[in-house]
Amino acid sequence: MQGNFSYHNPTKLYFGKDSLNFLKEELKNYGSKVLLNYGSGSVKRNGIYDQVMAILREAGKTIVENPGVMTNPTLEKLNEGVKIARENDVDLILALGGGSVCDYSKAVAASVFCDGDYWDMFWLKQQNPAKGQKLLPVGCILTMAGTGSEMNAGTVITDAEHTFKVGHVFDDRLMPKFSILNPEFTMTVPENQMKAGIYDIMNHIMEQYFSDLDDNTSDYISEGLMRSVINSSRVAVKNPKDYEARSNIMWTATWALNTLIGMGKQQDWMVHMIGHSVGAWTHAPHGYALASVSMAYYRRAMKNGLPKFVRFAKNVWNVNGDGRTDEQIAEAGLQALKEWMTEIGLPLTISEVGATADMIPGITETTVVYPAGYLNLSKEDVTEILKESL
């Protein structure tokens, strides 16, 4: 391993069918007012909301509700959540839902006590809160596997007015204090959301894996995680109620983006940057937007990172290299990736998620570009990738 790093992850996890039972004990560590963020109402229909509310009431908490957190949380919704938290002087933010609700809750937690323009400071200028700024604690009750937001400090917010979607990874002060992961809760999400989450997991791993060419322990861990999500996804697509598969997917999602496998890596998040922009223009599920640009991007990256793509083919997809050139082995690995994506029902083009040719200039303009991984893209390169993905 070539990089220098420090590693700290303060999030406490509760995992399994009985994990919600631990919420009551966790609540003892916080004040009386809880801001409960959740989505459009699916948690009410499937009964999870009632379970959580019963525990909060039993613990004697004053509950302030903030429903309607959307799949791609908007700046307008962030402003609303900050206003609610300030007016009610809340002590804890509890996220009930998928990664978007967790992302949103961390964004609110960072912004409530910010004296300046938090959108400009945290998302446009990519700053962190000042050392002395108060931050609200966040707890997560996860209902969808994919983002890893339950054990990281990442947030993604969309400025809908300007069609601009941008993420910011805060320092570890914004990591959730605790997260509750019951795989059975993920079985309530629609099939398309499950599939989008599966690819989000896979792409999180690839974004960290496809950088550097040194012998890095993180890459061995990544290969095992990728093999796990590939295997479990095939089972889950055929039988979404398979607990073993769904539990493995949920656990892999957490380790795919809790910072561990990025240690010692320069990392490459350009599929996410392009995917964020595609998502802002089409409102496609995040994982679908990523899938729609991945093949064109990784074919281009393969030329500069050939040894790693050969390793990917052999160690993740079991490609036999006998009698093949390195280029042929690497191509076979990408073909295996494409076939798996097709097998589980993921989009391979941006047109499948609603993008049109006349959107490409706008998508390019709103894509954040920086040197990463094996490529140093220009805006013209982004346009070409989008055209190849159409």
N, C-alpha and C positions, 0 to 999 in steps of 0.2 A: 504494500500500500504506500502510495507516494504522498498523499495529502496530510496536512496537519489539521486537527479538529478537536473540539471538545464536544462531549455528548451528555445531554441531560434531558430526561423526559419525566415530568412530575405527575402525569395523569394516572389516576388509579382506575383500574378496570374491574368490572364485575361481569362475568361471562357465563351464559348458560340459561337453561329454562327457568331457573329460580332467581335469576340475577336481580329482578325488580324488588325482591324482598329486602335488598340492602339499602334501598332508597331512604327508608325511615331512619336508619342509623346515620347516613350521610347528612340528612337534613338537620341533625342536631348541631352540626358545625357552623350553621349560618343563621342569620337574623330571621325575623318573623315574616318579612315580605318577599314573596317569590313572584318573579315575572315569568309566566309560562308562555313560551313561543311555540306555535305549531302551524301546520299548513292549512289546507283548504277544507279539512273536516274528515279525512279518511280515518284519522285516529279516533274520531267519535263513532264512526260507523263500525269499526272493528273492535271496539270496546277497550282499547288501550288507554284512551283518554280517561274513561271512568275509573280504571284501576289506579292511574296516577293521581287523579283528583282525590280519590278516597284516602290515599296515603298522605297527601298534602294536608287534607282536613284533619286526619287523625293526629298529625304532627302539630296541629294548631297553627298552621301557616295562613297568612293573609295572601290570597291568590289574585294576582293581576294578570288577566289574559290578554294575549296579543295574537289572534288567529290570522290566517291569510298570508303566511310567508310562502312566497311562490317558488317554483323550481329554480329560477334565476333571480335571486332577491335583488330588488331595485334600490337605487339611492332614495327614491321617494319613500319606500317601505322602511329603509334604514332610519330616515329622519323621523318617521312615525314612531318606530320603536324607541329611539333615543328620547323623544318627547314623553312617551308613556313612562319610561324608566325614571326620568327626571321628576316628573310630576308626582309619581307615587313613591319616590325615595326607596326603591327596591334594594334588597340585600343580596339576592341571588337570582341569576338568570338560568332557567331550566329549559333546555331545548328538547322538544318532543317531536321527533320526525327523522327525516333523512339528512344527508350532508348539507343541503341548502339551509335547513333550519339551524344546524350546528354552526355553519359558516356565519349565518346572519347573527346568531346570538353572540358570537365572539366579536363581530363588528360592532354591535350595540355596546357590548361590555367595554370595548376600547374607546368608544366615542362619548359616552355619557358625561364624563368629567373632563373632556377635552375643551380647553378654553378657545381654541381657534377653529378654523374650518377643517373638520376632521376628514372630509372627502379629499380635499386638496393635500393635507399633510400625509395621511396614511395610504391613500390609494394612488393619487397622482404623483406625489413626490416620494412615495415609498418609505416614509419615515416611520419610526416607532414612537409610541407615547413617551413623554419625558420620564426620566427615572423616578421623579417624585409624584407623578400623576396617579391618582387613585384609579383602580381598575375593578370592575365588578367581577366576582367569580362566576364561572359557567359550569353547569353540569349538563350532560347529554343522556337522553334515553333514545337509543337509535332504533329506527324502524326500517332502514334501508342500508344495504351494504354497498360500498363503492368508493366514497370520497376519502375515507380515512380521517375525516374531520373530527372524529371523536377522540383522537389522540395526537392532534397537531395544532399548530397555531395559525393555520391558513384560513383565509376568507376570500370570497369572490363576490363582488357587487357589480351590478349593471346600471349604468347611467342610461336609462331608456330614451331620454330626450335626445341624446347624442349618439345612440346606438354604439355604446362603448362599454365593454365588459372587461373588468380588470381584477386581478387577484393581488393580495398582499399577504405574505407570511410574516406574522408578528414574531416577536421574541417569545421565549417560553413562559413569560408571565401570562400570556393569553391562552395557553393550553388549557383545556378543560380540567377542572379539579378532579372530576370523576366522570366516568361514562359507564352506562349500563347497556350491555349487549346481549339481548335475548334473540337467538336465531329464529325463533318462532314468530317474532314480530315482523321479520322481513318477509315472511310468507304471505303477508297481507297486501303487498304492493303489486301493481299490475305487471304482467309479464314483460312488457317493453321496458319498464323501469328496472326490473331485475337484470335484463340483458344490457341495458345502458350502464348499470353499475358494474357488471362483470367486466365490460371493456374498460371502464374507468380504472378499475384495479389493474388490469393488464398494462394499460398505458402508463400508469404511475410507475410501475416497475421498469418498463422499457425506457422511460424518460431518464431514469437514473442509471440504468444498465448500459445504454448506448452512449457512453462517454468514457474517455481514457482507454488506454491499452495495456495498463500494468496488471500484474497479478494481484487482484483485490478481493479480499474475503467477502466484501459486500456483494460482489458479482456471483459468488457461489450461493449465497443466501437468496439472491434474486432469482437465480435459475430454479431453485427448489420452489419458491413461491409461484413462479410462472407455471411450472408443471402442475402444481396443486390446483391453481385456478382453472387451467385448461381441463383437467380431469373432472373437477367438481362441476364446472359449467355444463359439461356434456350430460352429466347426471341430472342436474337441476332443470335444464331445458326440457328433458323428457319427463321428469317428475318434480315439479316445483315444490312439492311437499316433503321431499327427501331431507330429513333433518341433518343427516351427516353431511350431505353436500352443501346445504345452506349454511351450516355452522362453519365448515371449512372456508367457504366463500367469505363469510363475515370476518373470520379471524385473519384471513389473508389480506382483506381490504385494510384492516388496521395496520398490519405490519408492512404493507406496501407503501404507506405514506406517514409513518410516525417518526420519520427522519433516520431510522437505523440504517437502511440500505443505501442511503445517500452519503454515509460517512466515507471520507477520503475520495469523493467523486466530484468532478466539476459539474456534472449533470447537464441535461438538455431538455428544456421545457418548451421548445418551439412548436411541437404538435399541440400542446395546450394553448399557446398564444394564438395560433391560427384557429384552433378549435373554439376558443373563447369568442373570437370575432365572428366565426360562422354561427355560433349559438346566439350571439347578440342580434344578428340579422335574421335568423330563421326561427328562433325560440325552440330549437331542437333540444332534446335531452342532452345533457353534457357529454355523456359517454358516446352517444350517437354522433355528435359533432366531431369528437376526437377520431372515431372510427372512419369518418367520411374523408379525412385528409391523411390518414396514416400511411397508406400504401405508397402514395406519391412521395411523401416525405422520406420514408425509410429507404425507398429505392435510391433516392438521391444521396442520403447519408451513407449508404452502404459503400459507395465508391471510396470514401475517405476512412471509413472504419471497418474495412474488410475483415481483419482478424477477429473482431468482436462479432461480426455477423456470421462468420464461419462457426465460431463457438456457439452462438445462439442456435444455429441450425442443428448442430450435433448434440448439444447438451439439453436443449429444450424440446426439440422436435424429433430427435433420434435419426437425423438424416445420415445415411451411410455415405461417407466420403470416398470410398474406394473408386478409383478410376475417374474421379472428377477433379476439376480445377477448383481453386478456392472460390472463384467467382461463381461457378456452377453450384457449389455447396451452399454459398450464401443465398443465391437465388432460390434454391430449393427450400431454404428456411423461410424466406419471405412468402413463397408459394404456400407452404404449410400454414403460415399465419393467416393468409388470405382464405384458405380453405376452411380453417377453423372458424373464422369470422362469418363466413357464409353458412357454415353448418349450424351455428347457434342463432343465426338470423340478424346479423348486424349490417347496417348500411355500409357500402364501400365507396359511395360517391356523395358529393355535396348536393347533387340534384335530388337524391333520395331523401334528404332532410329538408328540402324546400328551397335550396339556393338556386338562383338562376344566373345566367351569364352576365346580365346587366348589374348584378350585385357585386361581382368580383372586384371592381375598383373600390367600392365602399368597404368591403371586407378587408382588402389589402390595406387601405388607409387606416383602419382602426385596429390592425394587428400590431402589437408591440413586438419589435424585432431587436434582438441582441445576439452577440456571438455566443454560441452554445454547442457543446458536443463536438461533432465532426464537421459542422457546417458553420459558415459565417454568412448568413442570408442577407440579401438586399430586399427592398420592397419589390423589385422586379422578379426576384426569385420566388417570393410569396405568391405573386400573380401567376407565375408559371405552375407552381404547385397546385394552386386552385383550379387552373385551367385543366391540368392533368387529372384532377379529382372530379371534374364536372361529368 
